[in-house]
Amino acid sequence: MGSKVVILSDKEIEAARVRGREIADAPSAIEEVRTTQNRTLFLRFRNGTRLEIPLAAIEELSTATQEQMRGIVISPLRDSISVPRLDVDIYVPGLVSDVLNSNAARNFARLGGSKKTLEKRAAARANGRKGGRPKKTAPPAATRR
């Protein structure tokens, strides 16, 4: 099997760098993750938010020992954590949804959707020129025989 060489243009490289900066600057990005002596998972996010969740409340980690919890890794997208010694990966927005009420989870998810990009602005302007969102139409009335 031969190896393939992929050649990227300067434009593609810059686009990848921009995407990387957006991910790194996302308000919901995980900055730090660790377990504490009192068996809680501690998460600190880029926007300064801190969250502590008892391991007992996380099904995959409820019986984990302190030794097994060593070496937790944050994903490159900064939206999930991995516990290699247990072969467990946890998507943090899903974890928050499971642990907190649906309102808090909805607000957490909204953080990711609130990101403003040039593409979103351009799409909104283009849709506005077309008249905006189409009006909702009433479903056709059922016909009687």
Backbone as JSON Lines, residues from 0, in Angstrom:
{"i":0,"aa":"M","n":[0.84,-1.18,0.0],"ca":[0.0,0.0,0.0],"c":[0.88,1.24,0.0]}
{"i":1,"aa":"G","n":[0.65,2.1,-0.95],"ca":[1.42,3.33,-1.02],"c":[0.72,4.44,-0.26]}
{"i":2,"aa":"S","n":[1.5,5.39,0.15],"ca":[0.89,6.53,0.84],"c":[0.53,7.59,-0.18]}
{"i":3,"aa":"K","n":[-0.5,8.35,0.14],"ca":[-0.96,9.41,-0.74],"c":[-0.54,10.74,-0.16]}
{"i":4,"aa":"V","n":[-0.2,11.65,-1.01],"ca":[0.17,12.99,-0.58],"c":[-1.01,13.9,-0.87]}
{"i":5,"aa":"V","n":[-1.44,14.62,0.13],"ca":[-2.53,15.57,-0.03],"c":[-1.94,16.97,-0.03]}
{"i":6,"aa":"I","n":[-2.23,17.7,-1.08],"ca":[-1.73,19.06,-1.18],"c":[-2.89,20.02,-0.99]}
{"i":7,"aa":"L","n":[-2.77,20.88,0.0],"ca":[-3.81,21.85,0.31],"c":[-3.39,23.23,-0.19]}
{"i":8,"aa":"S","n":[-4.38,23.95,-0.66],"ca":[-4.11,25.32,-1.09],"c":[-4.0,26.22,0.13]}
{"i":9,"aa":"D","n":[-3.42,27.4,-0.07],"ca":[-3.34,28.37,1.02],"c":[-4.73,28.73,1.53]}
{"i":10,"aa":"K","n":[-5.7,28.8,0.61],"ca":[-7.07,29.14,0.99],"c":[-7.67,28.06,1.89]}
{"i":11,"aa":"E","n":[-7.44,26.78,1.57],"ca":[-7.94,25.67,2.39],"c":[-7.28,25.66,3.77]}
{"i":12,"aa":"I","n":[-6.0,25.94,3.81],"ca":[-5.28,25.97,5.08],"c":[-5.82,27.1,5.96]}
{"i":13,"aa":"E","n":[-6.03,28.27,5.37],"ca":[-6.55,29.4,6.15],"c":[-7.97,29.11,6.64]}
{"i":14,"aa":"A","n":[-8.79,28.48,5.79],"ca":[-10.16,28.13,6.2],"c":[-10.13,27.17,7.39]}
{"i":15,"aa":"A","n":[-9.2,26.21,7.38],"ca":[-9.07,25.27,8.5],"c":[-8.64,26.0,9.77]}
{"i":16,"aa":"R","n":[-7.75,26.96,9.62],"ca":[-7.31,27.73,10.78],"c":[-8.46,28.54,11.37]}
{"i":17,"aa":"V","n":[-9.28,29.13,10.5],"ca":[-10.45,29.9,10.96],"c":[-11.41,28.99,11.72]}
{"i":18,"aa":"R","n":[-11.7,27.8,11.16],"ca":[-12.58,26.84,11.84],"c":[-12.01,26.45,13.2]}
{"i":19,"aa":"G","n":[-10.7,26.25,13.26],"ca":[-10.05,25.9,14.52],"c":[-10.19,27.0,15.56]}
{"i":20,"aa":"R","n":[-10.03,28.25,15.13],"ca":[-10.19,29.38,16.07],"c":[-11.64,29.47,16.56]}
{"i":21,"aa":"E","n":[-12.6,29.22,15.66],"ca":[-14.01,29.27,16.06],"c":[-14.3,28.2,17.11]}
{"i":22,"aa":"I","n":[-13.78,27.01,16.9],"ca":[-13.98,25.93,17.87],"c":[-13.34,26.29,19.2]}
{"i":23,"aa":"A","n":[-12.12,26.81,19.14],"ca":[-11.4,27.15,20.38],"c":[-12.09,28.27,21.14]}
{"i":24,"aa":"D","n":[-12.75,29.18,20.43],"ca":[-13.39,30.33,21.07],"c":[-14.86,30.1,21.39]}
{"i":25,"aa":"A","n":[-15.38,28.92,21.09],"ca":[-16.8,28.65,21.35],"c":[-17.1,28.81,22.83]}
{"i":26,"aa":"P","n":[-18.25,29.44,23.18],"ca":[-18.54,29.67,24.6],"c":[-18.77,28.39,25.38]}
{"i":27,"aa":"S","n":[-19.15,27.31,24.71],"ca":[-19.42,26.07,25.42],"c":[-18.22,25.11,25.41]}
{"i":28,"aa":"A","n":[-17.07,25.57,24.92],"ca":[-15.9,24.71,24.84],"c":[-15.36,24.4,26.23]}
{"i":29,"aa":"I","n":[-15.01,23.13,26.43],"ca":[-14.45,22.7,27.71],"c":[-13.0,23.15,27.79]}
{"i":30,"aa":"E","n":[-12.65,23.78,28.87],"ca":[-11.29,24.25,29.09],"c":[-10.52,23.28,30.01]}
{"i":31,"aa":"E","n":[-11.23,22.72,31.01],"ca":[-10.57,21.85,31.99],"c":[-11.55,20.79,32.44]}
{"i":32,"aa":"V","n":[-11.05,19.59,32.67],"ca":[-11.87,18.52,33.23],"c":[-11.0,17.71,34.2]}
{"i":33,"aa":"R","n":[-11.58,17.38,35.36],"ca":[-10.87,16.56,36.35],"c":[-11.89,16.02,37.33]}
{"i":34,"aa":"T","n":[-11.45,15.05,38.12],"ca":[-12.3,14.55,39.19],"c":[-11.74,15.05,40.51]}
{"i":35,"aa":"T","n":[-12.64,15.22,41.46],"ca":[-12.23,15.71,42.77],"c":[-12.23,14.56,43.77]}
{"i":36,"aa":"Q","n":[-11.67,14.79,44.93],"ca":[-11.6,13.76,45.96],"c":[-12.98,13.29,46.43]}
{"i":37,"aa":"N","n":[-13.98,14.17,46.32],"ca":[-15.32,13.77,46.78],"c":[-16.15,13.18,45.64]}
{"i":38,"aa":"R","n":[-15.48,12.54,44.67],"ca":[-16.12,11.8,43.56],"c":[-17.07,12.68,42.73]}
{"i":39,"aa":"T","n":[-16.6,13.83,42.33],"ca":[-17.35,14.66,41.4],"c":[-16.5,14.93,40.17]}
{"i":40,"aa":"L","n":[-17.19,15.1,39.04],"ca":[-16.55,15.49,37.8],"c":[-16.61,17.0,37.71]}
{"i":41,"aa":"F","n":[-15.47,17.64,37.59],"ca":[-15.4,19.09,37.53],"c":[-15.13,19.51,36.09]}
{"i":42,"aa":"L","n":[-15.99,20.37,35.55],"ca":[-15.83,20.89,34.18],"c":[-15.73,22.41,34.26]}
{"i":43,"aa":"R","n":[-14.75,22.97,33.57],"ca":[-14.65,24.42,33.46],"c":[-14.66,24.75,31.97]}
{"i":44,"aa":"F","n":[-15.52,25.71,31.6],"ca":[-15.7,26.07,30.2],"c":[-14.97,27.37,29.88]}
{"i":45,"aa":"R","n":[-14.78,27.62,28.59],"ca":[-14.06,28.81,28.14],"c":[-14.71,30.1,28.61]}
{"i":46,"aa":"N","n":[-16.04,30.09,28.74],"ca":[-16.73,31.33,29.13],"c":[-16.71,31.55,30.64]}
{"i":47,"aa":"G","n":[-15.99,30.7,31.38],"ca":[-15.86,30.87,32.82],"c":[-16.85,30.04,33.63]}
{"i":48,"aa":"T","n":[-17.83,29.44,32.99],"ca":[-18.8,28.6,33.69],"c":[-18.1,27.37,34.26]}
{"i":49,"aa":"R","n":[-18.49,27.01,35.48],"ca":[-17.96,25.81,36.13],"c":[-19.12,24.91,36.5]}
{"i":50,"aa":"L","n":[-18.9,23.63,36.37],"ca":[-19.96,22.66,36.65],"c":[-19.34,21.46,37.35]}
{"i":51,"aa":"E","n":[-19.95,21.07,38.47],"ca":[-19.52,19.87,39.18],"c":[-20.68,18.9,39.2]}
{"i":52,"aa":"I","n":[-20.42,17.67,38.77],"ca":[-21.45,16.64,38.69],"c":[-20.98,15.43,39.49]}
{"i":53,"aa":"P","n":[-21.78,14.94,40.43],"ca":[-21.38,13.74,41.16],"c":[-21.23,12.56,40.2]}
{"i":54,"aa":"L","n":[-20.16,11.79,40.36],"ca":[-19.95,10.62,39.49],"c":[-21.12,9.65,39.59]}
{"i":55,"aa":"A","n":[-21.77,9.59,40.74],"ca":[-22.92,8.7,40.91],"c":[-24.07,9.07,39.97]}
{"i":56,"aa":"A","n":[-24.11,10.32,39.52],"ca":[-25.18,10.77,38.62],"c":[-24.88,10.46,37.16]}
{"i":57,"aa":"I","n":[-23.68,9.98,36.88],"ca":[-23.28,9.67,35.5],"c":[-23.18,8.16,35.38]}
{"i":58,"aa":"E","n":[-24.11,7.57,34.67],"ca":[-24.22,6.11,34.61],"c":[-22.89,5.44,34.25]}
{"i":59,"aa":"E","n":[-22.19,5.96,33.25],"ca":[-20.94,5.35,32.79],"c":[-19.81,5.46,33.81]}
{"i":60,"aa":"L","n":[-19.91,6.4,34.72],"ca":[-18.83,6.63,35.68],"c":[-19.22,6.35,37.13]}
{"i":61,"aa":"S","n":[-20.42,5.88,37.35],"ca":[-20.93,5.73,38.72],"c":[-20.1,4.81,39.59]}
{"i":62,"aa":"T","n":[-19.45,3.8,39.02],"ca":[-18.67,2.86,39.82],"c":[-17.16,3.03,39.61]}
{"i":63,"aa":"A","n":[-16.77,4.08,38.9],"ca":[-15.36,4.29,38.59],"c":[-14.55,4.63,39.83]}
{"i":64,"aa":"T","n":[-13.36,4.09,39.89],"ca":[-12.46,4.41,41.0],"c":[-11.65,5.66,40.64]}
{"i":65,"aa":"Q","n":[-11.01,6.24,41.64],"ca":[-10.18,7.42,41.42],"c":[-9.05,7.08,40.44]}
{"i":66,"aa":"E","n":[-8.5,5.89,40.56],"ca":[-7.42,5.45,39.67],"c":[-7.9,5.37,38.22]}
{"i":67,"aa":"Q","n":[-9.1,4.83,38.01],"ca":[-9.65,4.72,36.66],"c":[-9.94,6.08,36.04]}
{"i":68,"aa":"M","n":[-10.22,7.06,36.89],"ca":[-10.57,8.39,36.38],"c":[-9.35,9.23,36.02]}
{"i":69,"aa":"R","n":[-8.15,8.73,36.3],"ca":[-6.94,9.49,35.93],"c":[-6.78,9.48,34.42]}
{"i":70,"aa":"G","n":[-6.31,10.61,33.9],"ca":[-6.02,10.69,32.47],"c":[-7.22,11.04,31.61]}
{"i":71,"aa":"I","n":[-8.19,11.76,32.14],"ca":[-9.34,12.19,31.35],"c":[-8.84,13.12,30.25]}
{"i":72,"aa":"V","n":[-9.41,12.97,29.06],"ca":[-8.97,13.74,27.89],"c":[-10.15,14.53,27.34]}
{"i":73,"aa":"I","n":[-9.88,15.76,26.91],"ca":[-10.88,16.59,26.24],"c":[-10.74,16.38,24.74]}
{"i":74,"aa":"S","n":[-11.87,16.23,24.03],"ca":[-11.83,16.01,22.59],"c":[-11.29,17.23,21.86]}
{"i":75,"aa":"P","n":[-10.77,17.06,20.65],"ca":[-10.27,18.21,19.88],"c":[-11.33,19.28,19.64]}
{"i":76,"aa":"L","n":[-12.6,18.88,19.52],"ca":[-13.68,19.86,19.34],"c":[-14.11,20.49,20.65]}
{"i":77,"aa":"R","n":[-13.55,20.01,21.76],"ca":[-13.8,20.54,23.1],"c":[-15.26,20.42,23.52]}
{"i":78,"aa":"D","n":[-15.95,19.4,23.0],"ca":[-17.35,19.21,23.35],"c":[-17.62,17.85,24.0]}
{"i":79,"aa":"S","n":[-16.58,17.05,24.18],"ca":[-16.76,15.77,24.84],"c":[-15.5,15.41,25.62]}
{"i":80,"aa":"I","n":[-15.66,14.44,26.51],"ca":[-14.53,13.98,27.3],"c":[-14.38,12.48,27.1]}
{"i":81,"aa":"S","n":[-13.17,12.01,27.31],"ca":[-12.88,10.6,27.16],"c":[-12.14,10.11,28.4]}
{"i":82,"aa":"V","n":[-12.54,8.93,28.88],"ca":[-11.87,8.3,30.02],"c":[-11.24,7.02,29.47]}
{"i":83,"aa":"P","n":[-9.99,7.1,29.01],"ca":[-9.36,5.96,28.33],"c":[-9.31,4.67,29.14]}
{"i":84,"aa":"R","n":[-9.09,4.77,30.44],"ca":[-8.97,3.55,31.26],"c":[-10.29,2.79,31.37]}
{"i":85,"aa":"L","n":[-11.39,3.47,31.1],"ca":[-12.7,2.82,31.12],"c":[-13.27,2.64,29.71]}
{"i":86,"aa":"D","n":[-12.56,3.15,28.7],"ca":[-13.03,3.15,27.32],"c":[-14.41,3.79,27.23]}
{"i":87,"aa":"V","n":[-14.53,4.98,27.84],"ca":[-15.79,5.72,27.89],"c":[-15.6,7.1,27.27]}
{"i":88,"aa":"D","n":[-16.51,7.45,26.36],"ca":[-16.55,8.8,25.78],"c":[-17.9,9.41,26.12]}
{"i":89,"aa":"I","n":[-17.9,10.66,26.57],"ca":[-19.14,11.31,26.99],"c":[-19.26,12.66,26.28]}
{"i":90,"aa":"Y","n":[-20.36,12.83,25.55],"ca":[-20.68,14.09,24.89],"c":[-21.25,15.02,25.95]}
{"i":91,"aa":"V","n":[-20.58,16.14,26.2],"ca":[-20.92,17.0,27.33],"c":[-22.31,17.62,27.23]}
{"i":92,"aa":"P","n":[-22.76,18.15,26.07],"ca":[-24.14,18.65,26.02],"c":[-25.17,17.57,26.39]}
{"i":93,"aa":"G","n":[-24.93,16.33,25.98],"ca":[-25.82,15.24,26.37],"c":[-25.77,14.96,27.86]}
{"i":94,"aa":"L","n":[-24.57,15.03,28.43],"ca":[-24.41,14.85,29.86],"c":[-25.17,15.91,30.64]}
{"i":95,"aa":"V","n":[-25.01,17.15,30.22],"ca":[-25.71,18.25,30.88],"c":[-27.22,18.05,30.76]}
{"i":96,"aa":"S","n":[-27.67,17.61,29.6],"ca":[-29.1,17.35,29.39],"c":[-29.61,16.27,30.33]}
{"i":97,"aa":"D","n":[-28.81,15.21,30.5],"ca":[-29.22,14.11,31.38],"c":[-29.24,14.54,32.85]}
{"i":98,"aa":"V","n":[-28.26,15.32,33.25],"ca":[-28.1,15.65,34.67],"c":[-28.97,16.83,35.09]}
{"i":99,"aa":"L","n":[-29.06,17.84,34.24],"ca":[-29.84,19.02,34.6],"c":[-31.23,18.95,33.97]}
{"i":100,"aa":"N","n":[-32.07,19.89,34.34],"ca":[-33.4,19.89,33.74],"c":[-33.32,20.32,32.29]}
{"i":101,"aa":"S","n":[-34.39,20.13,31.54],"ca":[-34.38,20.41,30.11],"c":[-34.16,21.88,29.8]}
{"i":102,"aa":"N","n":[-34.6,22.79,30.68],"ca":[-34.39,24.22,30.45],"c":[-32.9,24.55,30.44]}
{"i":103,"aa":"A","n":[-32.17,24.04,31.41],"ca":[-30.74,24.31,31.49],"c":[-30.03,23.71,30.28]}
{"i":104,"aa":"A","n":[-30.43,22.51,29.88],"ca":[-29.81,21.87,28.72],"c":[-30.1,22.67,27.46]}
{"i":105,"aa":"R","n":[-31.31,23.18,27.34],"ca":[-31.68,23.98,26.17],"c":[-30.83,25.25,26.11]}
{"i":106,"aa":"N","n":[-30.63,25.88,27.26],"ca":[-29.79,27.08,27.31],"c":[-28.34,26.76,26.97]}
{"i":107,"aa":"F","n":[-27.85,25.63,27.43],"ca":[-26.49,25.21,27.14],"c":[-26.33,24.98,25.64]}
{"i":108,"aa":"A","n":[-27.29,24.31,25.02],"ca":[-27.23,24.05,23.58],"c":[-27.32,25.35,22.8]}
{"i":109,"aa":"R","n":[-28.07,26.31,23.32],"ca":[-28.23,27.59,22.64],"c":[-26.88,28.31,22.53]}
{"i":110,"aa":"L","n":[-25.99,28.1,23.5],"ca":[-24.67,28.72,23.45],"c":[-23.94,28.37,22.16]}
{"i":111,"aa":"G","n":[-24.03,27.1,21.78],"ca":[-23.37,26.67,20.55],"c":[-24.03,27.25,19.33]}
{"i":112,"aa":"G","n":[-25.36,27.4,19.35],"ca":[-26.09,27.93,18.2],"c":[-26.03,29.44,18.09]}
{"i":113,"aa":"S","n":[-25.54,30.11,19.12],"ca":[-25.52,31.57,19.1],"c":[-24.3,32.13,18.4]}
{"i":114,"aa":"K","n":[-23.45,31.26,17.93],"ca":[-22.24,31.69,17.23],"c":[-22.62,32.45,15.97]}
{"i":115,"aa":"K","n":[-22.01,33.61,15.77],"ca":[-22.3,34.42,14.59],"c":[-21.15,34.26,13.6]}
{"i":116,"aa":"T","n":[-21.5,33.97,12.35],"ca":[-20.48,33.84,11.32],"c":[-20.88,34.69,10.12]}
{"i":117,"aa":"L","n":[-19.92,34.96,9.28],"ca":[-20.19,35.71,8.06],"c":[-21.17,34.95,7.16]}
{"i":118,"aa":"E","n":[-21.06,33.63,7.15],"ca":[-21.95,32.82,6.32],"c":[-23.4,32.95,6.79]}
{"i":119,"aa":"K","n":[-23.61,32.94,8.12],"ca":[-24.97,33.07,8.64],"c":[-25.55,34.44,8.29]}
{"i":120,"aa":"R","n":[-24.73,35.49,8.41],"ca":[-25.2,36.83,8.08],"c":[-25.59,36.92,6.61]}
{"i":121,"aa":"A","n":[-24.73,36.36,5.75],"ca":[-25.0,36.41,4.31],"c":[-26.28,35.65,3.97]}
{"i":122,"aa":"A","n":[-26.49,34.49,4.59],"ca":[-27.69,33.71,4.34],"c":[-28.93,34.44,4.82]}
{"i":123,"aa":"A","n":[-28.85,35.1,5.99],"ca":[-29.99,35.85,6.51],"c":[-30.34,37.0,5.58]}
{"i":124,"aa":"R","n":[-29.33,37.69,5.07],"ca":[-29.6,38.8,4.14],"c":[-30.23,38.29,2.84]}
{"i":125,"aa":"A","n":[-29.7,37.18,2.33],"ca":[-30.25,36.62,1.09],"c":[-31.7,36.19,1.29]}
{"i":126,"aa":"N","n":[-32.0,35.59,2.42],"ca":[-33.39,35.18,2.71],"c":[-34.29,36.4,2.87]}
{"i":127,"aa":"G","n":[-33.75,37.47,3.47],"ca":[-34.53,38.7,3.64],"c":[-34.87,39.32,2.3]}
{"i":128,"aa":"R","n":[-33.94,39.27,1.36],"ca":[-34.21,39.81,0.02],"c":[-35.29,39.02,-0.7]}
{"i":129,"aa":"K","n":[-35.44,37.77,-0.34],"ca":[-36.47,36.91,-0.95],"c":[-37.81,37.07,-0.24]}
{"i":130,"aa":"G","n":[-37.86,37.91,0.78],"ca":[-39.12,38.1,1.5],"c":[-39.14,37.46,2.87]}
{"i":131,"aa":"G","n":[-38.05,36.9,3.31],"ca":[-37.99,36.3,4.64],"c":[-38.59,34.91,4.68]}
{"i":132,"aa":"R","n":[-38.91,34.48,5.87],"ca":[-39.5,33.15,6.03],"c":[-40.87,33.11,5.38]}
{"i":133,"aa":"P","n":[-41.19,32.0,4.73],"ca":[-42.53,31.9,4.14],"c":[-43.59,31.86,5.24]}
{"i":134,"aa":"K","n":[-44.75,32.42,4.96],"ca":[-45.86,32.39,5.91],"c":[-46.36,30.96,6.04]}
{"i":135,"aa":"K","n":[-46.73,30.62,7.25],"ca":[-47.3,29.28,7.46],"c":[-48.67,29.23,6.81]}
{"i":136,"aa":"T","n":[-48.94,28.14,6.16],"ca":[-50.25,27.98,5.54],"c":[-51.04,26.96,6.33]}
{"i":137,"aa":"A","n":[-52.33,27.16,6.37],"ca":[-53.2,26.23,7.08],"c":[-53.27,24.93,6.29]}
{"i":138,"aa":"P","n":[-53.33,23.81,6.98],"ca":[-53.44,22.54,6.25],"c":[-54.8,22.51,5.53]}
{"i":139,"aa":"P","n":[-54.86,21.83,4.37],"ca":[-56.13,21.8,3.65],"c":[-57.22,21.14,4.47]}
{"i":140,"aa":"A","n":[-58.41,21.72,4.37],"ca":[-59.54,21.18,5.13],"c":[-59.91,19.81,4.57]}
{"i":141,"aa":"A","n":[-60.28,18.94,5.47],"ca":[-60.69,17.6,5.04],"c":[-61.99,17.7,4.27]}
{"i":142,"aa":"T","n":[-62.08,17.02,3.18],"ca":[-63.31,17.08,2.39],"c":[-64.25,15.98,2.86]}
{"i":143,"aa":"R","n":[-65.54,16.32,2.88],"ca":[-66.56,15.35,3.31],"c":[-67.26,14.8,2.1]}
{"i":144,"aa":"R","n":[-67.7,13.62,2.18],"ca":[-68.48,13.01,1.09],"c":[-69.89,12.83,1.52]}
